[in-house]
Amino acid sequence: MQDRYVGDLGDFGKYALLKSLCSSAFAEPELRLGVVWYLVADERKGNDGRYTDYLKDTGQNGARFRRCDPSLYDALRRIVHSEQRGVLSVRTGGVLPTGTAFYEEPLTFKDVPVKGRLPHRSRWLRGA
């Protein structure tokens, strides 16, 4: 996950699914969500994260996307339009259910030899 991708169309689908799975309609009692961000360095390559046209104020977008989850749609729209596209905005912006636990420690392999990456990743995951 790279901060600059927050709020793209893929996020809308993922967050809507997570919210639904944690709702009382599916789980009694409601499940508490935990998010382990696999944060990596920003690689200014590729076109990932640019798919935000679904947030444009059009009747078609309202019918196709906002209607599915108005609060999520509005929260992601605020994040993208404020240009605060980061995991911090997801945590503080009302995107996921109240009480969601977040692990935001970046995972970096700087100065980690190839053979040491698996144990390094395992320690990172245990930290979550």
C-alpha positions, 0 to 999 in steps of 0.5 A, a space after each residue: 500500500 502506498 499513501 498516494 493510492 488511498 481513495 481510488 476505486 479499488 479502495 471503495 470496493 475493499 472498504 465497502 466489503 470490510 464494513 459490510 462484513 463487520 456489520 450486525 447484518 453478518 455478524 452477531 455481535 458485530 466483528 471488530 476490524 483490524 487493518 494491517 497496512 502493508 506500507 511500502 515506499 512510494 514508487 512513482 511508477 505505474 498508474 495505480 491510484 489514479 482511478 478516482 473519477 468515480 468520485 466526480 459529482 455526476 448523477 451516474 456516479 451517485 447512482 452507481 457508487 454513492 448509493 452503495 454506501 453514502 458515508 463511505 463514498 462521501 468520506 473517500 471523496 473528502 480525502 481525495 479532494 483534500 489531497 490528504 490521500 494517506 492511511 492516516 486519513 482512512 483512520 481519522 476520516 470515518 472510513 471504517 467502523 468505529 473501533 477499527 484497530 490499525 497497524 501502520 508500521 511501514 515495512 522496508 527492506 532497506 539494508 536487509 539482505 535477501 536471505 533475511 527478508 522472510 524473518 524480517 517480514 515475520 517480525 514485522 507481522 508479529 508486531 501487528 
